[in-house]
Amino acid sequence: MKADIFFFISSIASVVLAVLLSIALFYFIKAGKNLYQISEKMQSHFKESEEFVLDLKERLESNLVFRLFFPRARSKRRPVEKDAEADNEEK
């Protein structure tokens, strides 16, 4: 008799836990979809802002007043390392 009551209570508890677990899983999936949509929107806005910043940079660099205060840097030649030349000659 006691065993029947134990199995009845444990089966009800199992069903209740399964229902609660499925509800929690449903909300986790829903939250995951929302996070995915938010990240997609942020990526598209990031690409748009990147294009805007590049355009702004080009406009600033072509501005005469900007070039007056910030002249373009001269390109520096990198000195050739003698160790690298010696290694190449040995091979």
N, C-alpha and C positions, 0 to 999 in steps of 0.2 A: 504494500500500500504506500509506504513512504517513497519507494523507488518511482512509482507512477507519478506522484506529486512532484518529485524532483525533475523527472523528464518533462513533465508538462510545463513547469516554470522555466526550465532551461530552454525549451523550444520557443516559448513566448519571448524570452529575453533575446534569443538569437534572431527572431523575426524583427523585433524592435530595433536591435543593433543594425541589422541589414538595412532597414528602412532609413535609419538616421545616417548611416554611411552613404547610402545612395543619394540622399538629399544634400549632404555635404559635398559629395563628388559633383553633383549637378551645379552647385554654386561655384566650385573651383573651376570647372570647365567654362562656365559663363564669365567668370572673372578673367580667365586666361584669354578668352576671345576678345574681351574689352581691352586688355593690355596689348594684344596684338594689333588691334585697330588703332590704338593710340600711338603705338610705335611706328606704324605705317604712315600716319599723318605727320608725325614729327620728322620722319625721314624725308618726306616730300617737301616740308617747309624748310628743312635744312638745305636741301638742294637749291631751293629758290633763293634762300638767303646767301648761299655760297655764290651764286651767279650775280646777285646784287653787289656783294662785296668785291668781286673781281671787276665788275663794271665800274664801281666807284674808284677802285685802285687805278684803273686805266685812265679814268677822267682826271684824277688827281695828278698822276704822273705827267699827263699832257698839259696841265695847267702851268702857265708861265710863272705866276706868283709862287706856286709850290716849288717849281724847279729853281727859282731864285734863292729861296731859303734852304732847300734841300737838294743840292746838286746830285747828279747820278754818280755813283761810286765807280771808280775806274776798276777794270778787271785786272786782277793780279795774276801773274804767271806763277805757277808753282815751280819751285826750284827742283831740278832733277836730282834725286838722291844718288850719291856715288855708290852706296852699298848695293842698290838695286841694279845698277849698271854692271858692277863687278860680278854679281850673281848670274846675270844674263850672259856675260862673256865666258864664264867658267863652264856653262852648260853646253 
